[in-house]
């Protein structure tokens, strides 16, 4: 069928008419399946009944791509009161054969999970290992099903397969390479790529119907018992799930992107109203080099370890910084060799094109312990976890014992932290962190926390010393990043900061020693939270603004250059205005220091017209405040703005346009 035989585009009024959506009138029935060692259920509609849903476009001034309010959705996804609030983690399947061959997939079952895709699924499984899920839902289509089986391996609970999680049906385009589809059906393919909400074949609008399917999936998922639910499915239905939860219409289909193995997290209150906590998290997809992971498999104590002997392979334990544990070399020697290779490879660009080198100092590139997996820390304002001390590998244990012996209190050098019992989330159940009589405010607690945080500062100093030596004379600035862990800032003990390695409490400034260490090597300090407001927090003990004020204060006290970052992907006015307000915290600094802001997690939605207009206005406002230098390259010429260091962002933006 050629594009000439397709019906003409209907009038805009046709798009607001109710659309038929299959299978919502009667309860579903469960059909048991057998999949090797996994028990599974498949949920299928019991008949082909129809129901209706209206698709209504929101004004562009209210919602544009990623520019939505994070105060929460106002529409219930269930129209029923839930028995409890829920947390939903959405995962896209790993790389498939047709992904690799750049083919149109749709709902075809012929595209299978590749070896690379299986490894991506394993990384997802590892990233989610410490999270207890009540149920895992999956699309029954092969590539998603295989991904779910890898992630869910070893679980007693059965997988639940939902037809409502299937990918959109793309008719005869399925299986064609994108190049062939563009050549054979140019008008149809262009409509699919550029205006998918209006893409149709013989009067059927796949993406608009997908919105109805997504609502059906949400209802099935949220009405299932359990508070922590996992969903593994495909890119298009993920876009529809995210958009329907946020009240975005089908016209915003391509404003949302989720990579293979990418994760998104929602919280849903009892009214069925959803709040997006994290979008397209992919940090778990960038592991340590394979040869390092192989050494960690041989010697498990190279991994950070908590009191439950759970291992974290995001970063090598700093307890073996100077020991020859990597085929005869120490981790510091390996870091040094890598930095030297980078310098030699890009020496022609250093000081001119590349003006700053940020040194990764821990999980997620941040100077911290992996007290919580990076995926959890990517959910600003939503975490209430106290975290776990990461000092139970044999190298950290040996260091703790030696430290106690030097001070003549050997009894404090065996095992980990005393009194670290109770819930990972309830502060008062922990005898170490509780406000009244907690071990954190005892001689033992001070001994342990000074050692634990001191080891982290020493690790950062070693890396700064190496970087300062290797990049000396190249004209680049060295920088390091400190995490903005603010969940318990309004408590006495600040437990989530303590377990991350920041000895910051009601009685002690834990960020000043880090800033002083950076100042010793003239390194810039990078931190996030610039876009977060206390009024948006979901945890009453949290304060992203208070955490940022303390970090900025430490940087100012030590005359450090400061690099700010956003913590979530947002382009609404409230978020960008918060960045401007946060940037003013660094005013009154000493001459010779600088401030820059890096807009991170940039995606295609930035270049939608309304988002781009909002972003350029933001750049001008920052410039008017003489906060940084910027250059905006627009189609009708170049505009130079006087003072902003967001040049990296804008140069990346120009590369997209």
C-alpha positions as CSV (number, residue, x, y, z in Angstrom):
1,X,0.0,0.0,0.0
2,X,1.5,3.3,-1.0
3,X,1.1,6.6,0.8
4,X,-1.2,7.9,-2.0
5,X,-3.9,5.4,-1.0
6,X,-4.0,6.7,2.6
7,X,-6.9,8.9,3.8
8,X,-6.3,12.6,4.0
9,X,-5.7,14.3,7.3
10,X,-8.9,14.9,9.2
11,X,-9.8,18.3,10.6
12,X,-8.4,19.3,14.0
13,X,-11.8,18.9,15.6
14,X,-11.6,15.1,14.9
15,X,-8.7,14.8,17.3
16,X,-10.8,15.6,20.3
17,X,-13.5,13.0,19.7
18,X,-13.6,10.0,22.0
19,X,-11.3,7.1,20.9
20,X,-12.2,3.4,21.2
21,X,-10.0,1.6,23.6
22,X,-10.2,-2.2,23.9
23,X,-10.8,-4.3,27.0
24,X,-11.9,-2.2,30.0
25,X,-15.6,-3.2,30.5
26,X,-15.0,-6.5,32.3
27,X,-12.5,-7.9,34.8
28,X,-9.4,-9.5,33.3
29,X,-8.6,-13.2,33.7
30,X,-5.3,-14.7,34.6
31,X,-3.7,-17.4,32.5
32,X,-0.8,-19.3,34.1
33,X,2.4,-19.7,32.0
34,X,5.6,-21.7,32.5
35,X,8.9,-20.1,31.7
36,X,11.7,-22.3,32.9
37,X,12.3,-21.5,36.6
38,X,10.1,-18.5,36.4
39,X,6.4,-18.7,37.2
40,X,4.4,-16.2,35.2
41,X,0.9,-15.0,34.5
42,X,-0.5,-13.4,31.4
43,X,-3.4,-11.0,31.7
44,X,-5.7,-10.8,28.6
45,X,-9.0,-9.0,28.1
46,X,-11.9,-11.4,28.6
47,X,-13.7,-9.9,25.6
48,X,-13.3,-7.2,23.0
49,X,-15.6,-4.6,24.6
50,X,-15.0,-0.9,23.9
51,X,-14.9,2.1,26.2
52,X,-14.1,5.7,25.5
53,X,-11.6,8.3,26.6
54,X,-11.3,11.9,25.5
55,X,-7.9,13.3,24.4
56,X,-7.6,17.0,25.3
57,X,-4.7,19.2,24.4
58,X,-3.3,21.4,27.1
59,X,-2.3,25.0,26.2
60,X,1.3,25.3,25.2
61,X,1.8,28.0,27.9
62,X,1.0,25.4,30.5
63,X,2.8,22.3,29.4
64,X,5.6,22.1,26.8
65,X,7.7,19.0,26.5
66,X,9.6,18.6,29.8
67,X,8.4,22.0,31.1
68,X,5.8,20.8,33.5
69,X,5.1,21.4,37.1
70,X,6.5,18.8,39.6
71,X,3.9,19.7,42.3
72,X,1.9,16.7,41.1
73,X,-0.7,15.7,38.6
74,X,-4.3,16.8,39.3
75,X,-6.0,13.9,37.5
76,X,-6.5,10.5,39.0
77,X,-5.1,7.6,37.0
78,X,-7.6,5.2,38.6
79,X,-10.7,7.3,39.5
80,X,-10.6,5.1,42.7
81,X,-9.0,5.5,46.1
82,X,-6.0,3.3,46.4
83,X,-5.3,1.2,49.6
84,X,-1.9,2.9,49.9
85,X,0.4,5.2,48.0
86,X,2.7,3.5,45.5
87,X,6.1,3.8,43.9
88,X,6.4,2.7,40.3
89,X,9.7,2.1,38.5
90,X,9.5,2.0,34.7
91,X,12.3,0.3,32.7
92,X,12.8,0.1,29.0
93,X,13.9,-3.2,27.5
94,X,17.6,-3.7,26.5
95,X,18.9,-3.3,23.0
96,X,17.0,-5.5,20.6
97,X,18.1,-6.9,17.2
98,X,15.9,-4.3,15.3
99,X,17.2,-1.5,17.5
100,X,20.7,-2.5,16.4
101,X,19.7,-2.7,12.8
102,X,17.8,0.6,12.9
103,X,14.4,-1.0,12.0
104,X,10.9,0.1,12.8
105,X,9.8,-2.3,15.6
106,X,6.3,-1.5,16.6
107,X,4.4,-4.5,18.1
108,X,6.3,-7.1,16.1
109,X,7.6,-10.1,18.1
110,X,10.4,-10.8,15.7
111,X,12.8,-8.3,17.2
112,X,14.7,-10.1,20.0
113,X,17.0,-9.1,22.9
114,X,20.6,-9.0,21.8
115,X,23.6,-10.0,23.8
116,X,24.3,-6.3,24.5
117,X,20.6,-5.9,25.5
118,X,20.9,-8.9,27.9
119,X,24.0,-7.2,29.6
120,X,22.0,-4.0,29.9
121,X,19.2,-5.9,31.6
122,X,21.8,-7.4,34.0
123,X,22.9,-3.8,34.8
124,X,19.3,-2.9,35.5
125,X,19.0,-5.9,37.8
126,X,22.2,-4.9,39.7
127,X,21.1,-1.3,40.0
128,X,17.7,-2.5,41.5
129,X,19.2,-5.3,43.6
130,X,18.6,-3.5,46.9
131,X,15.0,-2.5,46.2
132,X,12.2,-4.8,47.2
133,X,9.5,-4.9,44.6
134,X,6.1,-6.5,45.3
135,X,5.2,-7.2,41.6
136,X,6.9,-7.0,38.2
137,X,4.7,-6.3,35.2
138,X,6.0,-6.8,31.7
139,X,4.9,-6.6,28.1
140,X,4.6,-10.1,26.6
141,X,6.5,-9.1,23.5
142,X,9.8,-11.0,23.3
143,X,12.4,-8.2,23.9
144,X,10.6,-6.8,26.9
145,X,9.8,-10.3,28.3
146,X,13.4,-11.4,28.1
147,X,14.6,-8.2,29.8
148,X,12.0,-8.7,32.6
149,X,13.0,-12.3,33.1
150,X,16.7,-11.3,33.6
151,X,15.8,-8.5,36.0
152,X,13.4,-10.7,37.9
153,X,15.6,-13.8,38.0
154,X,15.5,-15.6,41.3
155,X,12.4,-13.9,42.6
156,X,9.6,-16.1,44.1
157,X,6.8,-13.7,43.0
158,X,5.6,-14.4,39.4
159,X,6.0,-12.1,36.5
160,X,2.7,-10.5,35.4
161,X,2.4,-9.9,31.6
162,X,-0.1,-7.2,30.5
163,X,-1.3,-6.8,26.9
164,X,-1.8,-3.2,27.7
165,X,2.0,-2.8,27.9
166,X,2.5,-3.9,24.3
167,X,4.2,-1.5,21.9
168,X,2.2,0.6,19.4
169,X,1.2,-1.3,16.1
170,X,2.8,0.4,13.1
171,X,1.3,-1.7,10.4
172,X,3.5,-2.4,7.3
173,X,6.3,-0.2,8.5
174,X,7.3,-2.8,11.1
175,X,10.5,-4.6,10.2
176,X,11.5,-2.1,7.6
177,X,14.8,-0.2,8.0
178,X,14.3,3.4,8.7
179,X,16.1,4.3,5.5
180,X,13.8,2.0,3.4
181,X,10.7,3.2,5.1
182,X,11.6,6.8,4.4
183,X,12.4,6.0,0.8
184,X,9.2,3.9,0.1
185,X,6.7,5.8,2.2
186,X,8.2,9.3,2.4
187,X,5.0,11.2,3.5
188,X,3.9,8.5,5.9
189,X,7.3,8.1,7.5
190,X,7.8,11.8,7.8
191,X,4.4,12.1,9.6
192,X,5.5,9.3,11.9
193,X,8.8,10.9,12.8
194,X,7.7,14.6,12.9
195,X,4.0,14.5,13.9
196,X,3.3,11.1,15.4
197,X,0.1,12.2,17.1
198,X,-1.4,12.7,13.7
199,X,0.2,9.7,12.1
200,X,-2.6,7.4,10.8
201,X,-3.2,4.4,8.5
202,X,-6.7,3.9,7.1
203,X,-8.3,6.0,9.8
204,X,-6.4,4.4,12.7
205,X,-4.2,6.7,14.9
206,X,-1.7,4.4,16.7
207,X,-0.3,7.0,19.1
208,X,-3.6,8.4,20.1
209,X,-4.9,4.9,20.7
210,X,-1.7,4.3,22.7
211,X,-2.8,7.0,25.2
212,X,-6.0,5.0,25.9
213,X,-3.9,1.8,26.3
214,X,-1.6,3.6,28.7
215,X,-4.5,4.6,30.9
216,X,-5.7,1.0,30.9
217,X,-2.2,-0.2,31.9
218,X,-2.0,2.4,34.7
219,X,-5.3,1.2,36.1
220,X,-4.3,-2.4,36.0
221,X,-0.9,-1.7,37.6
222,X,-2.2,0.7,40.4
223,X,-5.1,-1.5,41.4
224,X,-2.7,-4.4,42.0
225,X,-1.8,-5.0,45.7
226,X,1.6,-3.8,46.6
227,X,3.4,-0.5,47.3
228,X,6.6,-0.9,45.2
229,X,6.0,-2.0,41.6
230,X,8.3,-2.6,38.7
231,X,7.2,-2.3,35.0
232,X,9.3,-3.4,32.0
233,X,8.1,-2.4,28.6
234,X,8.8,-0.5,25.3
235,X,9.7,3.0,24.4
236,X,6.5,4.2,22.8
237,X,4.2,2.8,25.6
238,X,6.6,4.2,28.2
239,X,6.2,7.7,26.6
240,X,2.5,7.2,26.7
241,X,2.6,6.1,30.4
242,X,4.7,9.1,31.4
243,X,2.6,11.6,29.4
244,X,-0.7,10.3,30.6
245,X,0.5,10.4,34.2
246,X,1.6,14.0,33.8
247,X,-1.5,15.1,31.8
248,X,0.5,15.6,28.6
249,X,-1.4,15.1,25.3
250,X,-0.2,12.9,22.3
251,X,1.4,15.9,20.7
252,X,4.1,15.6,23.3
253,X,5.0,12.0,22.3
254,X,8.5,12.8,21.2
255,X,9.2,15.3,24.0
256,X,9.9,12.3,26.3
257,X,12.9,10.0,25.6
258,X,13.9,6.8,27.4
259,X,17.1,4.9,26.4
260,X,17.5,1.1,26.3
261,X,17.8,0.1,29.9
262,X,16.7,3.6,31.1
263,X,14.6,3.9,34.2
264,X,11.9,6.3,35.3
265,X,10.3,6.6,38.7
266,X,6.8,7.8,39.7
267,X,5.2,8.1,43.1
268,X,1.4,7.9,43.2
269,X,-0.8,9.0,46.1
270,X,-3.9,7.3,47.3
271,X,-6.0,9.5,45.0
272,X,-4.2,8.0,42.0
273,X,-2.3,11.3,41.3
274,X,1.2,10.8,40.0
275,X,4.4,12.7,40.5
276,X,7.5,12.1,38.4
277,X,10.6,11.6,40.5
278,X,13.2,10.6,37.9
279,X,13.2,10.5,34.1
280,X,15.4,8.3,32.0
281,X,18.1,7.4,34.6
282,X,21.0,5.7,32.8
283,X,23.9,6.1,35.3
284,X,23.8,2.3,35.9
285,X,24.5,1.7,32.2
286,X,28.0,3.2,32.4
287,X,29.9,0.7,34.5
288,X,33.6,0.4,35.4
289,X,35.8,-1.1,32.7
290,X,35.3,-4.8,32.2
291,X,38.8,-5.7,33.2
292,X,38.2,-4.0,36.6
293,X,34.9,-5.7,37.1
294,X,36.6,-9.0,36.4
295,X,39.1,-8.2,39.2
296,X,36.3,-7.3,41.5
297,X,34.7,-10.7,40.8
298,X,37.9,-12.4,41.7
299,X,38.3,-10.3,44.9
300,X,34.8,-9.3,46.1
301,X,36.3,-7.0,48.8
302,X,37.4,-4.6,46.1
303,X,33.7,-3.6,46.1
304,X,32.1,-1.3,48.7
305,X,30.3,-3.5,51.2
306,X,27.6,-2.7,53.8
307,X,26.7,-4.5,57.0
308,X,24.5,-7.0,55.1
309,X,27.5,-7.9,52.9
310,X,25.7,-6.4,49.9
311,X,28.3,-5.3,47.4
312,X,28.3,-2.2,45.2
313,X,30.3,-2.2,42.0
314,X,29.8,1.4,41.0
315,X,33.3,2.3,42.3
316,X,36.4,0.6,43.8
317,X,36.5,0.7,47.6
318,X,38.7,3.6,48.7
319,X,40.1,1.3,51.3
320,X,42.5,-0.1,48.7
321,X,43.4,3.2,47.0
322,X,47.2,2.6,47.3
323,X,47.3,-1.2,47.3
324,X,48.4,-3.2,44.1
325,X,45.0,-4.9,43.7
326,X,44.5,-4.3,39.9
327,X,46.9,-6.7,38.2
328,X,49.9,-5.3,40.2
329,X,48.8,-1.7,40.1
330,X,46.9,0.4,42.7
331,X,43.6,2.2,41.8
332,X,45.4,5.5,42.2
333,X,48.0,4.4,39.6
334,X,45.2,3.3,37.2
335,X,43.5,6.7,37.7
336,X,46.8,8.4,37.1
337,X,47.5,6.5,33.9
338,X,44.0,7.3,32.6
339,X,44.4,11.1,33.3
340,X,47.8,11.1,31.6
341,X,46.4,9.3,28.6
342,X,43.5,11.8,28.4
343,X,46.0,14.8,28.6
344,X,48.2,13.4,25.9
345,X,45.3,12.6,23.6
346,X,43.6,16.0,23.8
347,X,46.6,18.2,24.6
348,X,45.9,20.4,21.5
349,X,42.5,21.3,23.0
350,X,43.4,21.8,26.6
351,X,43.2,25.4,27.8
352,X,41.4,26.5,24.6
353,X,38.4,24.2,23.8
354,X,38.6,22.2,27.0
355,X,38.9,24.6,29.9
356,X,37.9,22.4,32.8
357,X,38.4,18.8,33.7
358,X,36.0,17.4,36.3
359,X,37.6,14.4,38.1
360,X,35.3,11.6,39.0
361,X,35.8,10.9,42.7
362,X,33.2,8.2,43.5
363,X,29.8,6.8,42.4
364,X,28.1,8.9,39.9
365,X,31.3,11.0,39.6
366,X,30.7,12.5,43.1
367,X,33.0,12.5,46.1
368,X,30.9,10.2,48.3
369,X,30.3,6.6,49.4
370,X,27.6,4.6,47.7
371,X,25.4,4.7,50.8
372,X,22.4,4.5,48.5
373,X,22.6,3.3,44.9
374,X,23.1,6.2,42.4
375,X,19.6,5.4,41.0
376,X,18.0,6.2,44.3
377,X,20.0,9.4,44.7
378,X,18.7,10.5,41.3
379,X,15.2,11.1,42.8
380,X,15.5,14.5,44.3
381,X,13.2,15.1,47.3
382,X,11.7,11.6,47.2
383,X,14.2,9.6,49.3
384,X,13.9,9.1,53.0
385,X,16.6,6.4,53.2
386,X,19.2,6.8,56.0
387,X,21.7,5.0,53.8
388,X,24.2,2.3,54.9
389,X,27.8,2.8,56.0
390,X,30.1,1.3,53.3
391,X,33.0,0.1,55.5
392,X,32.6,-3.7,55.7
393,X,35.1,-4.9,53.0
394,X,38.3,-6.2,54.4
395,X,40.4,-3.2,53.3
396,X,38.1,-0.6,55.0
397,X,38.0,-2.9,58.1
398,X,41.8,-3.0,58.2
399,X,42.0,0.8,58.0
400,X,39.5,1.2,60.8
401,X,41.4,-1.3,63.0
402,X,44.7,0.5,62.3
403,X,43.1,3.9,63.1
404,X,41.8,2.6,66.4
405,X,45.1,1.0,67.3
406,X,47.0,4.3,66.7
407,X,44.6,6.1,69.1
408,X,44.9,3.3,71.6
409,X,41.3,2.2,71.6
410,X,41.5,-1.1,69.7
411,X,38.0,-2.2,70.9
412,X,36.5,0.4,68.6
413,X,38.3,-0.9,65.6
414,X,36.5,-4.2,65.1
415,X,33.4,-4.5,62.9
416,X,31.6,-1.5,61.6
417,X,29.6,1.2,63.3
418,X,28.1,0.4,66.7
419,X,24.4,0.8,67.1
420,X,23.6,0.8,63.4
421,X,20.4,-1.2,63.8
422,X,16.8,-0.8,62.9
423,X,15.0,0.4,59.8
424,X,16.8,2.0,56.8
425,X,14.2,4.7,56.8
426,X,13.0,5.3,60.3
427,X,15.3,7.6,62.1
428,X,14.1,6.9,65.6
429,X,14.5,3.1,65.2
430,X,18.3,3.6,64.7
431,X,20.2,3.8,67.9
432,X,23.1,5.4,66.0
433,X,21.1,8.3,64.4
434,X,18.3,9.0,66.8
435,X,18.2,12.5,68.2
436,X,18.0,11.5,71.9
437,X,21.0,9.4,72.9
438,X,22.2,8.4,69.4
439,X,25.7,7.0,69.1
440,X,26.5,9.8,66.6
441,X,26.9,12.2,69.4
442,X,29.2,10.1,71.7
443,X,33.0,9.7,71.8
444,X,32.7,6.5,69.9
445,X,30.4,8.1,67.3
446,X,32.8,11.0,66.8
447,X,35.8,8.6,66.5
448,X,34.0,6.5,63.8
449,X,32.6,9.4,61.8
450,X,35.9,11.3,61.8
451,X,37.6,8.2,60.4
452,X,34.9,7.4,57.9
453,X,34.7,11.0,56.5
454,X,38.4,11.4,56.8
455,X,39.0,8.5,54.5
456,X,36.7,10.1,51.9
457,X,38.5,13.5,52.1
458,X,41.9,11.7,51.8
459,X,40.6,9.9,48.7
460,X,39.6,13.2,47.2
461,X,43.0,14.7,48.1
462,X,44.9,11.9,46.4
463,X,42.9,12.4,43.2
464,X,43.3,16.2,43.3
465,X,47.0,15.8,43.8
466,X,47.3,13.5,40.8
467,X,45.2,15.7,38.6
468,X,47.0,18.9,39.7
469,X,50.3,17.3,38.8
470,X,49.2,15.9,35.4
471,X,47.3,18.9,34.2
472,X,49.7,21.5,35.5
473,X,50.5,24.0,32.8
474,X,47.7,23.0,30.4
475,X,45.5,25.9,31.3
476,X,42.6,23.8,32.5
477,X,40.8,24.1,35.8
478,X,40.4,21.0,37.9
479,X,37.0,20.4,39.6
480,X,35.3,17.8,41.7
481,X,31.6,17.2,42.5
482,X,30.0,17.0,45.9
483,X,26.5,15.4,46.2
484,X,23.5,17.4,47.4
485,X,22.1,14.9,49.9
486,X,19.4,16.8,51.7
487,X,16.8,14.2,52.8
488,X,17.5,14.7,56.6
489,X,19.0,18.2,56.7
490,X,16.5,19.3,59.4
491,X,17.4,16.5,61.8
492,X,20.2,16.6,64.4
493,X,22.3,13.7,63.0
494,X,21.8,14.3,59.2
495,X,22.0,10.5,58.7
496,X,21.9,10.3,54.9
497,X,24.9,12.7,54.8
498,X,26.8,10.8,57.4
499,X,26.5,7.5,55.6
500,X,27.6,9.2,52.3
501,X,30.8,10.3,54.1
502,X,29.9,13.9,54.9
503,X,30.3,14.4,58.7
504,X,27.7,17.2,58.7
505,X,25.5,17.4,61.8
506,X,23.7,20.0,63.8
507,X,27.0,20.4,65.7
508,X,29.6,20.2,62.9
509,X,30.2,21.6,59.4
510,X,31.0,18.6,57.2
511,X,31.5,20.5,54.0
512,X,34.2,22.9,55.1
513,X,37.0,20.2,55.3
514,X,36.1,19.2,51.7
515,X,36.2,22.8,50.5
516,X,39.5,23.4,52.2
517,X,40.9,20.3,50.5
518,X,39.8,21.5,47.1
519,X,41.3,25.0,47.8
520,X,44.6,23.4,48.5
521,X,44.8,22.3,44.9
522,X,42.9,25.3,43.4
523,X,40.1,23.0,42.3
524,X,36.5,24.2,41.6
525,X,33.7,22.7,43.6
526,X,30.6,21.4,41.6
527,X,27.2,20.7,43.2
528,X,23.6,20.3,42.3
529,X,20.3,21.4,43.9
530,X,20.3,24.8,42.2
531,X,16.8,24.1,40.8
532,X,15.2,22.6,43.9
533,X,12.9,24.4,46.3
534,X,12.1,23.4,49.8
535,X,8.4,24.0,49.0
536,X,8.5,21.0,46.6
537,X,9.9,18.5,49.0
538,X,8.0,15.4,49.9
539,X,10.0,14.7,53.1
540,X,9.5,17.3,55.9
541,X,13.0,16.7,57.1
542,X,14.5,17.6,53.8
543,X,16.0,20.9,52.7
544,X,17.7,21.2,49.3
545,X,18.0,25.0,49.8
546,X,19.6,24.6,53.2
547,X,22.1,22.0,51.9
548,X,23.0,24.3,49.0
549,X,23.4,27.3,51.2
550,X,25.9,25.4,53.3
551,X,27.8,24.1,50.3
552,X,28.0,27.6,48.7
553,X,29.0,29.1,52.1
554,X,31.9,26.7,52.3
555,X,33.0,27.5,48.8
556,X,32.9,31.2,49.5
557,X,34.8,30.8,52.7
558,X,37.6,29.0,50.9
559,X,37.5,31.3,47.8
560,X,36.7,28.3,45.5
561,X,35.3,28.6,42.0
562,X,31.8,27.2,42.1
563,X,30.0,25.2,39.4
564,X,26.3,24.8,39.8
565,X,24.0,22.2,38.2
566,X,20.4,21.3,38.0
567,X,19.2,18.1,39.7
568,X,16.3,17.2,37.5
569,X,15.3,17.7,33.9
570,X,13.0,20.7,34.1
571,X,12.3,23.8,31.9
572,X,9.4,25.4,33.7
573,X,9.7,29.0,34.8
574,X,9.6,28.1,38.5
575,X,12.7,25.8,38.2
576,X,14.7,28.2,36.1
577,X,13.9,31.1,38.4
578,X,15.1,29.0,41.3
579,X,18.4,28.6,39.5
580,X,18.7,32.4,39.3
581,X,17.9,32.8,43.0
582,X,20.3,30.1,44.0
583,X,23.1,31.6,41.9
584,X,22.8,34.8,43.9
585,X,24.0,32.9,47.0
586,X,27.5,33.2,45.6
587,X,27.4,37.0,45.3
588,X,29.9,38.9,47.4
589,X,32.6,36.4,46.7
590,X,36.3,37.4,46.6
591,X,37.7,38.7,43.3
592,X,39.4,36.0,41.3
593,X,36.8,33.4,41.9
594,X,34.1,32.5,39.4
595,X,30.7,30.9,39.1
596,X,29.4,28.8,36.3
597,X,26.2,26.9,35.8
598,X,26.0,23.7,33.7
599,X,22.5,22.7,32.5
600,X,22.8,18.9,32.6
601,X,20.5,16.0,31.5
602,X,19.8,18.0,28.3
603,X,17.5,16.2,25.9
604,X,15.5,16.9,22.7
605,X,12.7,18.6,24.5
606,X,15.0,21.6,25.2
607,X,14.7,22.5,21.5
608,X,11.0,22.6,21.3
609,X,10.0,26.2,20.5
610,X,8.5,27.1,23.8
611,X,11.2,25.4,25.8
612,X,14.0,27.0,23.8
613,X,12.4,30.4,24.2
614,X,12.1,29.9,27.9
615,X,15.7,28.7,28.1
616,X,17.1,31.7,26.1
617,X,15.1,34.0,28.4
618,X,16.8,32.3,31.4
619,X,20.2,32.8,29.9
620,X,19.5,36.5,29.4
621,X,18.3,36.8,33.0
622,X,21.5,35.1,34.3
623,X,23.6,37.5,32.1
624,X,21.7,40.6,33.4
625,X,22.8,39.5,36.8
626,X,26.4,39.4,35.6
627,X,26.5,35.8,36.8
628,X,28.2,34.2,33.9
629,X,29.3,34.5,30.2
630,X,27.3,33.0,27.3
631,X,26.9,33.1,23.6
632,X,23.6,32.3,21.9
633,X,23.9,31.2,18.3
634,X,20.5,31.8,16.7
635,X,19.5,31.4,13.0
636,X,19.4,35.1,12.2
637,X,22.8,35.8,13.6
638,X,24.8,35.6,16.8
639,X,23.9,37.3,20.0
640,X,26.6,37.8,22.6
641,X,25.6,38.1,26.2
642,X,28.0,39.6,28.7
643,X,28.8,37.4,31.5
644,X,28.0,33.6,31.8
645,X,29.8,30.3,31.7
646,X,27.0,28.2,30.3
647,X,28.9,28.2,27.0
648,X,29.2,24.4,27.1
649,X,25.4,24.1,27.2
650,X,24.8,26.6,24.5
651,X,27.5,25.1,22.2
652,X,25.9,21.7,22.7
653,X,22.6,23.3,21.9
654,X,23.9,24.8,18.7
655,X,25.2,21.4,17.7
656,X,21.6,20.0,17.9
657,X,20.2,22.9,15.7
